[in-house]
Amino acid sequence: MKSFDPASLSIPELHSYLVGAVGPRPVAFASTIDANGRPNLSPFSFFNVFGANPPLMIFSPARRGRDNTTKHSYHNVKAVPEVVINVVTYSMVHQTSLASTEFAEGVNEFVKAGFTPIASEKVKPFRVKESPVQFECVVDQVIETGTGGGAGNLVICEVVMIHVNEDVLDANGKIDQRKIDLVGRMGGHFYARAHGDALFELAQPNTSIGVGVDNLPPEARNSHILTGNDLGKLGVSLTIPDETAVNEYKLTELSDTFIAHKDQPSTLLAALHQHAHDLLAQDRVEEAWMTLLAFNAR
């Protein structure tokens, strides 16, 4: 593994490591207006949501690394502290990228990129009709993190109105992740699409306390067959199968494996770990636990 002191890297090198490793990053398609009321529209991937009470979002129109110039969006929110943050979907990603062009001050990116401006209800900047979710925000503060090229300008926004297209809602009125088709920014010229097989569900432990990986047998924790994800699935279990259940499973489901590898503990262990790995791929976690515990069962 290579290690780098950020102070030893050029700004472009440091930037490439940061954005290459931290992703996919959601994209804030920020609509602002300048002091003269002229619209501006630009995407920023230094962005996320940071709270629900109050509902806060932060995006950063950072200083350009190559020449230390600042962006129109930064000047606009300083002059008119309001913004609409529109989410970016796959169907609009090419137009969004076009809007990132460094057009001259005062050029309307709605026109240049072919987006449809629609009036907001509580703020002056326009919403992007093509975006399925639009957040009207007031800017609480702007925090400049430095004066050199690459420094961030954290625009802290409070959401005051949310607009959601019904087409991306499920039967319960929630945003359906399979319908919204969001994109995220990666390093270089790469993006990620949150769609189809790229989506997966993972139950969150929250207040349920799992038994932890430390309760697995040592040979399972150090297995060359079980993956880190396998260990995580096992560790989130709320209980460990008892000795009676393990012995019964050993006799009924694993007897052939034990017979096939009689007097060969290393090959038996490998076979059990492979079986547990296969069970975990099917989310049969309790059976995987019993398979792993069977090796030491008497």
C-alpha positions, 0 to 999 in steps of 0.5 A: 500500500502506498501512503501520501502526505497531502502536503507533498502532492500537487493540488491536481494530484491530491484532487484526483485521489480525493475524488477517485476514492470518495464516490459515487458522490451525489450531484447538486444541480444548483440554480442561482441568480446573480445580483442583476437577476440573471439565472445560473445553473451548474452541477457540483459533486461536493454535495450531500444532505447533512440533517433533517431538523433543520433540513440542511444541505451543503454543496461546495463551488470550490476554487478552481485548482488551475488558476484559483478563480471562483465560480459564478454560483459562489458569487451568486449565493453571496449576493442573493442567498437562495438556491434550488438544488435539483437532483440529477437523473440518468435521463438528464446527465448529458445536459447537466454535464453541458451546463458545467461548461465555463460559460461567460458571466451572465450566460443562461445555462438553462438556455445553453443546456436546454433545460426548462426553468419553472418558478419557485414558490419561496425563493427567487432562483428557478427550478429545473423542470426535468429534475424529478426532485427539487429543493428550494433552499435559503442559504444560511452561511457560506464558509470559505475554507481557504484562499488558494486554488482547490479550496472549498466554499461550503454553501450551507442551505436550509430546505424550505420547500420540496417538489417531487414528481409523482412518477418516482413515488411508490404506492406509499408515497415514498421515493422509489429508488428503482424509479428515480434513476439517480447518477453519482460522480466518480473520479475522472470522467466516470459516473455511476448509475443507481439503477437495475443490478447496481441497486441492492438492499441491506438491512440496517442494524439500527437498535438491534445489537448483533452478536458481532464477528468476534463471536465466530470461531477463530478459524472462521474469522481467519478463513481464506474462503469467507469474505468480509461481507460473509463475516458481516452477515454473520456478525449482524445475527441477533443470536447464535444457534445453540449446541443442540441445533448445531448437532442436529444440523451436523447429523442431518445436513452435514454428515456426508461432508464429515464422512468424506473428509474423515481424518482430514481436518484441514480439508473438512474445514475448507469444505465447511467454510465453502458451504457456509460461503455458498449458504450466505450467498443465498442469505441462509445465515442461520444455516451458515452459522451452524455449518461453521460451528459444526466443525468444533461440535461434539 
